[in-house]
Amino acid sequence: MQAIEISEYGAPEVLRVVKRDPPVPGAGELLIRVAASGVNRPDVLQRKGNYPVPPGASDLPGLEVAGAIESGDAAAMAAAGLKVGDRVCALIAGGGYAQWCVAPVGQCLPSPVGLTDTEAASLPETFFTVWSNVFDRARLQAGETLLIQGGTSGIGVTAIQMAKALGAKVIATAGSDEKCQACLKLGADHAINYKTQDFQAECQRITEGRGVDVILDMVAGDYIAREVETLAEDGRLVIIAVQGGIKANFNAGLVLRRRLQITGSTLRPRPVAFKTAIAHHLRQQVWPLIEQGKIKPVIYATFEASSADGAAQAHRLMETNQHIGKIVLTW
């Protein structure tokens, strides 16, 4: 099969198309003939040597795919309501940049009716991440207010739509007026240009001084101090990336007085059982919303994976931060 490997840590040019033997599914796994592979920020970090591969995972980048089931553990598939030939999308711990990919059955979901393989491939990484952090860890409820830092990222466009579809109010930040408009079109109630506006002051104005209930943060660093100030009583801050740095100084007294919670997580190293539970929630509560058109994939660009420069182009685009939504490789 063709696959894209990281020949050495470095710039996008280190990604190269190679020939490898297809992987073999084991117990509880299935083999997917990949039609499309999602591109995510962790792929870029892995390419640079800043995101270690979990033990036992493929060294190939790629955390989400979509395609057709070719073979696998028949009993596990039957228990999950899947069979050979079904179109699925899957969250994986690595190996997605390839024409065939092995995935745990529990981390596979039927491709939503009406979606192409390219659209389905854009779902797993961000949908699993948003559900796990916003709804499981931060317990966002209908009627509460969610602040999303980076509303036009892959995570952001998912979080906006999912939170709105499940009854929350949404404030999103973005780095340009154009991106703010995109957030509003996706359903955000308010959008803040963080380059020209103070998100803390704007959130206080929008909430009439109450603050927001939940913050989804991909920045960390000096944002955390301002986010603690922005939270309402019993507010929850969940950190899923540290693009702004790993260190922060904040007012711990506010954490006490307002009964705040600061949490975070990384999804890739979590066990299959944990991710299977997320998949179950998504299938029951979110997949129907996708099939009803209430949540839609947002694809910014696609690149041909087998092209000598396709994956490198995708990574260069991601590093510009110009995209709105997802970047996908097609096979």
Secondary structure, 3 states (H helix, E strand, C coil): CEEEEECCCCCHHHEEEEECCCCCCCCCEEEEEEEEEEECHHHHHHHCCCCCCCCCCCCCCCCEEEEEEEEECHHHHHHCCCCCCCEEEEECCCCCCECEEEEEHHHEEECCCCCCHHHHHCCHHHHHHHHHHHHHHCCCCCCCEEEEECCCCHHHHHHHHHHHHCCCEEEEEECCHHHHHHHHHHCCCEEEECCCCCHHHHHHHHCCCCCEEEEEECCCCCHHHHHHHHEEEEEEEEECCCCCCCCCCCCHHHHHHCCCEEEECCCCCCCHHHHHHHHHHHHHHHHHHHHCCCCCCCEEEEEECCCCCHHHHHHHHHHHCCCCCEEEEEC
